[in-house]
Amino acid sequence: MFGYGFKEFFSLPEFDAILFVDDLGMETINQEGLWWRTPRISWDGNTVSKIERGKLHGEAFTPFDQVWVPFTVDLRTGDCEGSVYEADMRRAIPIPRPRD
């Protein structure tokens, strides 16, 4: 749902777009509408450190290790490297459902 829970926004004049940031991820709009949306980056919180050369650098919080983990988003595509949410989900152990 566009517009729910955004805590920051940034003008991206080189892409003629606006970047919106919430606690879980990011999305951009341009004159045609929604341009891209990142996959989920964080469990509950991220910070933007800097934006330069078409990349966003930030940190995302993981409650499992209680640390902030760096990530990078390609502002041309929304691709994310270093998503702590995806890394935590890959290391999760599935719990089988009990049988009735």
ZIRAWO-V120424 format. One record per run of one state. SS is the DSSP state (h for helix, s for strand, l for the rest). FROM is the first residue (numbers start at 1). TO is the last residue. Records with the same first field share a line. If there is no record, write none. Layout:
SS = FROM-TO  FROM-TO
//
This chain:
l = 1-7  16-16  22-25  31-32  38-45  53-54  63-66  75-79  82-83  92-100
s = 8-12  17-21  26-30  33-37  46-52  55-62  67-74  80-81
h = 13-15  84-91
//
